[in-house]
């Protein structure tokens, strides 16, 4: 089973075999580049 989303309940984290967290390291948006259709949405 794959569960996605933010703010996962601690009980689910405890039951899971694998938990991954995706976070941005660098993104053009941070430099003021507007979101681009086909890339950001």
TORBA-509769 format. One record per atom (N, C-alpha, C): residue number from 1; z, x, y; chain; residue in one letter. Coordinates in pm, 1 decimal, m for minus. Example, Ala and Ser with C-alpha at 12.3 -4.5 7.8 and 13.67 -1.06 7.14 Angstrom:
<recs>
<1 <780.0 1319.0 m569.0> "A" "A">
<1 <780.0 1230.0 m450.0> "A" "A">
<1 <780.0 1320.0 m330.0> "A" "A">
<2 <708.0 1285.0 m225.0> "A" "S">
<2 <714.0 1367.0 m106.0> "A" "S">
<2 <787.0 1290.0 3.0> "A" "S">
</recs>
This chain:
<recs>
<1 <0.0 84.1 m114.9> "A" "X">
<1 <0.0 0.0 0.0> "A" "X">
<1 <0.0 90.1 123.2> "A" "X">
<2 <m74.9 51.8 221.8> "A" "X">
<2 <m79.1 124.0 348.7> "A" "X">
<2 <m31.9 28.8 457.6> "A" "X">
<3 <64.6 74.9 535.2> "A" "X">
<3 <116.9 m3.6 646.8> "A" "X">
<3 <93.1 76.7 773.8> "A" "X">
<4 <37.3 13.6 875.8> "A" "X">
<4 <12.9 82.4 1002.5> "A" "X">
<4 <88.4 13.0 1114.3> "A" "X">
<5 <104.4 82.8 1223.1> "A" "X">
<5 <168.0 24.1 1340.0> "A" "X">
<5 <277.3 113.7 1394.5> "A" "X">
<6 <339.4 67.2 1499.7> "A" "X">
<6 <446.4 143.6 1564.2> "A" "X">
<6 <580.6 76.7 1539.5> "A" "X">
<7 <686.2 154.3 1551.1> "A" "X">
<7 <820.5 98.9 1542.5> "A" "X">
<7 <856.4 47.9 1404.5> "A" "X">
<8 <820.9 122.9 1302.5> "A" "X">
<8 <848.4 82.1 1164.7> "A" "X">
<8 <999.6 73.2 1140.5> "A" "X">
<9 <1040.4 m28.5 1069.0> "A" "X">
<9 <1181.6 m46.6 1036.6> "A" "X">
<9 <1229.3 66.7 946.4> "A" "X">
<10 <1348.9 114.3 968.9> "A" "X">
<10 <1404.0 229.2 894.5> "A" "X">
<10 <1403.8 204.5 743.4> "A" "X">
<11 <1427.1 82.3 699.6> "A" "X">
<11 <1428.5 51.4 556.1> "A" "X">
<11 <1293.4 79.9 491.5> "A" "X">
<12 <1185.5 50.7 562.7> "A" "X">
<12 <1051.6 77.5 509.6> "A" "X">
<12 <1027.9 227.7 502.0> "A" "X">
<13 <1070.1 301.2 604.3> "A" "X">
<13 <1056.0 447.2 601.1> "A" "X">
<13 <1130.9 506.2 482.4> "A" "X">
<14 <1249.4 454.5 454.4> "A" "X">
<14 <1329.6 505.4 343.1> "A" "X">
<14 <1263.7 478.1 207.8> "A" "X">
<15 <1192.0 367.5 195.4> "A" "X">
<15 <1125.8 331.8 69.5> "A" "X">
<15 <994.1 406.2 48.0> "A" "X">
<16 <933.3 452.6 154.9> "A" "X">
<16 <799.7 512.6 148.0> "A" "X">
<16 <801.5 650.3 82.7> "A" "X">
<17 <693.1 681.0 9.6> "A" "X">
<17 <674.1 814.7 m47.0> "A" "X">
<17 <620.4 910.7 58.5> "A" "X">
<18 <534.1 860.4 145.8> "A" "X">
<18 <471.2 942.6 249.0> "A" "X">
<18 <475.6 867.8 381.7> "A" "X">
<19 <516.1 938.1 486.9> "A" "X">
<19 <516.5 881.5 622.0> "A" "X">
<19 <447.5 982.1 712.7> "A" "X">
<20 <344.6 937.8 784.1> "A" "X">
<20 <271.0 1024.7 876.0> "A" "X">
<20 <281.6 968.2 1016.6> "A" "X">
<21 <282.0 1058.0 1113.7> "A" "X">
<21 <285.7 1017.0 1253.6> "A" "X">
<21 <171.4 1086.1 1326.1> "A" "X">
<22 <88.1 1007.7 1392.4> "A" "X">
<22 <m26.3 1061.0 1465.6> "A" "X">
<22 <8.7 1062.8 1613.5> "A" "X">
<23 <m5.8 1177.9 1676.5> "A" "X">
<23 <23.8 1186.7 1819.1> "A" "X">
<23 <m84.0 1269.3 1886.8> "A" "X">
<24 <m117.1 1233.3 2009.0> "A" "X">
<24 <m219.7 1309.4 2080.4> "A" "X">
<24 <m166.8 1446.4 2123.6> "A" "X">
<25 <m250.4 1546.4 2110.5> "A" "X">
<25 <m218.0 1680.5 2158.2> "A" "X">
<25 <m286.5 1702.6 2292.1> "A" "X">
<26 <m413.1 1662.3 2299.8> "A" "X">
<26 <m490.2 1674.4 2422.9> "A" "X">
<26 <m593.4 1562.2 2422.9> "A" "X">
<27 <m609.1 1495.1 2535.4> "A" "X">
<27 <m705.4 1385.7 2543.8> "A" "X">
<27 <m765.0 1384.8 2683.8> "A" "X">
<28 <m893.1 1358.9 2693.1> "A" "X">
<28 <m962.6 1357.3 2822.3> "A" "X">
<28 <m900.8 1255.7 2918.5> "A" "X">
<29 <m847.2 1147.1 2865.7> "A" "X">
<29 <m784.2 1044.4 2949.1> "A" "X">
<29 <m673.3 1104.8 3035.6> "A" "X">
<30 <m600.5 1202.7 2982.2> "A" "X">
<30 <m492.5 1268.0 3057.2> "A" "X">
<30 <m545.3 1345.0 3177.7> "A" "X">
<31 <m672.7 1383.3 3173.4> "A" "X">
<31 <m735.1 1456.7 3284.3> "A" "X">
<31 <m807.4 1362.6 3380.5> "A" "X">
<32 <m792.6 1230.1 3359.3> "A" "X">
<32 <m852.7 1133.8 3450.1> "A" "X">
<32 <m986.4 1078.4 3405.2> "A" "X">
<33 <m1035.4 1119.5 3288.2> "A" "X">
<33 <m1162.1 1066.9 3236.6> "A" "X">
<33 <m1138.1 924.7 3186.3> "A" "X">
<34 <m1220.4 830.6 3230.9> "A" "X">
<34 <m1204.6 691.7 3189.3> "A" "X">
<34 <m1243.9 674.0 3043.1> "A" "X">
<35 <m1186.2 572.6 2979.6> "A" "X">
<35 <m1218.9 540.3 2841.2> "A" "X">
<35 <m1368.2 511.3 2828.5> "A" "X">
<36 <m1427.6 555.8 2718.0> "A" "X">
<36 <m1571.4 541.6 2696.9> "A" "X">
<36 <m1599.1 452.8 2576.2> "A" "X">
<37 <m1686.5 352.7 2596.0> "A" "X">
<37 <m1722.6 263.3 2487.9> "A" "X">
<37 <m1782.0 343.4 2372.2> "A" "X">
<38 <m1741.1 312.3 2252.2> "A" "X">
<38 <m1789.8 381.8 2133.6> "A" "X">
<38 <m1705.0 502.0 2096.2> "A" "X">
<39 <m1618.5 544.0 2186.6> "A" "X">
<39 <m1529.3 656.3 2157.0> "A" "X">
<39 <m1384.5 609.4 2159.5> "A" "X">
<40 <m1343.5 549.9 2269.1> "A" "X">
<40 <m1204.8 507.2 2284.8> "A" "X">
<40 <m1182.9 360.1 2250.4> "A" "X">
<41 <m1289.6 282.3 2250.2> "A" "X">
<41 <m1278.6 141.0 2211.9> "A" "X">
<41 <m1409.4 92.6 2159.1> "A" "X">
</recs>
